[in-house]
Amino acid sequence: MSDKLLEVQNLIAGYQTKMGRVLAVNDVSFELKKGELIGIAGESGCGKSTLAYSIMNLLEDNGAIFSGEINFSGDNLVDFSAKEIKQFRWQKMSMVFQSAMNALNPVMKISEQLIDALKAHQKGISEKEARKRAEEMLELVDIQKDRLDAYPHQLSGGMKQRVMIAMAMILNPDLVIMDEPTTALDVVVQRNIIEKIEDLRSEFNFSIIFITHDLSLLVEISDKLAIMYAGKILEIGPAAKIYSNPLHPYTKGLMNSFPPLTGEIEEMSGIEGKPPDLLNPPAGCPFYPRCEKRMEICKTEMPEFKELENEHQVKCYLYQGSDNLE
Amino acid sequence: MIKDMLKLFITNRKALLGVIILSIFIFIAVFAPLIAPYHPKQSSDQEGKFQLRAAPSSKHLLGTSHAGYDIFSRLIYGTRLSLMVGIVTGVITTFIALTLGLLGGYYGGVIDDIISFINNIFLVIPSLPLIIVIASYITIRGVWPIIFVLSFTGWAWGTRVIRSQVLTVREREFVKVAEVLGEKPLVIVFREILPNIISLVMATFFTSTIAAVIGEATLEFIGLGNISAVTWGTMLYWAQNNAALLYNAWWWFLPPGLFIGLLGTSFALMNFAIDEISNPKIRKR
C-alpha cells in the first residue's frame, strides 16, 4: 500500500447562483501523503474554504462538486452517498473550524460536547469510557482534566480552539482539515496552537490540510504548500522550495507582501488590482490582468503544471518556454 | 439541571417573590376545601339561609352574592379552575409553539412555508373576536372547550417568536459542527438548539399562561363560558350581571380581579430569572 492518503484530481466545485455557476474551485489537483501537512494559501475568495468543504462534502445547499475525484485511501468520496459520508466524516477525517468561539455550544459543558462527538460514531461506548476518552483528549491539548465540566465561556479563546482540536481528534481521524484555525487568535496564542498541532501530528501521524491566508505561518509549518488563486492552484511544492524560490509571479507578489523575519527589510509591495470575477472566469490565466510579466498567450490560454524540480510545480508560461519553443 | 433551575428561582429576588405568589395560589387551589369556610354553592347553613348581597362580616369575609353564596369561598374554589385552565392552556400553547417553531425554524423549506402561512393567518386575525366567535359556536359548556379555544387561538405568537430564534441559532457554528459530526437532526434540534432557546420557551409559557387566565376571565365575563362553573371569570360575570359596581360591592368584583392581576404578576416576576436558566454565562456562582 502506498503512503498516499488523499488524492484530489481535477476537482471542479462551486456554487449555483441565479446568475450562473461560480467556480470557486476550478480544476484543482493535489496529493497528500500520510502524516503530511499541506498548506493552502491564497487571498480571500480564492476558493480555499470551498476546497476544504468539498473534501468534507459539506458544501452549502447551492454548492456542489461538478466534476473531479477525491480519492481518500482508495475510495472516491464524490461517489459516496449521504449516509456513507456521514459515517465517514469525523471518523476518518474531521475539521477544525475557523471560529472556535462559536463552534462550541454555549449552554453545554465541554464534556458533554466531546462525549456527544464520540457517541455519534461509537454507539456502544459507555458513559464512563467516553468520559475517560474526553479527559485524555483534553490532556493531549494541555487542558487540565478539571476543566472538563466547564462551560465554553469559562475558557479563553485559545483554550476553546484547543478543545476544538481535541474534538476533531477524538475519533483518531487520518485527516484533519483546519480552516483558518488561528485567525481569530493573537500571535502568542497562535504560536501555542501551532506548536500543539505540530506535537500531535508527530505523535499520531495524521495528515493535515491547513488553510489560511497567513503565508508566513504556512511556510513555517507546512511540508507542502499550494498557492491558490481564483479557484486554481498556481503553484505547488515543498514549502521550503516555494519560500526560497517562488516561481509564479503571484507567489512572488505574496512573498513580497510580508516582511522577512531575518535580514534586511526591503521595500514591501502588494499586488495591484483585484481577483477576477469567478462568475465569468477569464479564458486564460486568472492572474493575467494583475501580472507584471504577462505575455500575449496568457490572455487566452491557461498553462498546465510544469514540474521544475523535486515536485515543485507551477502553472505559468514563464517556465514553459523551453518546451513551447521546440 | 432541575436543581439548578430551582436554585435560580430562589436566588433571584424578583423571581422568588413570583414563586412565592404562585406557590400560595397553588396551595390555595390544592387545599381549597380546607381554606374555604363554605362550599362555593352553599347558600345556607344550620342557622338558616345566608343573607343575600351581604356586606363583608366575620361570617362572610367577602360578603355574599345575589344568590347568597359566600364570595370568599367562591374566590378560593375559583382559584382551582382558573389556575388549571391557565396552566393547561399554557402548556398546550407552548407545546404547539415549540413543536411548530422548531420544525419550521430548523427544517425550513416547504415545512416552514406551510407553518408560516398558517401562522400568519392566525397572527392577522384579531384573536379576541376569533375566540368569541369560536366559543359561541361551541355548544358544550365546560372548561375544556375554553381550553381548546384559548389554545387554538393562542399559539401563533409563540410559534413566530420561537421560529425566529431557532432560525438564528440554526446558523450558529456549533450547529454546523454538530451536523458535521454526524448527529441526527432530532438530536441537533433537542440537544443543541433547544437548550439555547429554553428561556424563550419559558417566557412563552408564562405569557401564554397569563394570557389564558385573562382570556378565560374575558370569555366568562361576557358569558361565553360555563356560567355555572366557579372561576374568577364567572365571579366577575355574576358581579357585573348583578350590578355590583352600582351598589359599591367592591368585595365582590375586586378580589377576583386582584387575584388575576397577582397571578399575572407572579409569572412576570418569574420571567426575570429565566434568562439565567439558559445562559450559563450570566448565572451567578
Interface residues (C-beta under 8 A of the other chain):
Chain A: M56 L58 K86 Q87 R89 W90 S94 M95 F97 S99 N102 A103 L104 N105 P106 V107 M108 D116 A117 A120 H121 Y151 H153 M167
Chain B: R172 E173 F174 K176 V177 A178 V180 L181 G182 E183 V187 R191 E192 P195 N196 I198 S278 N279 P280 K281
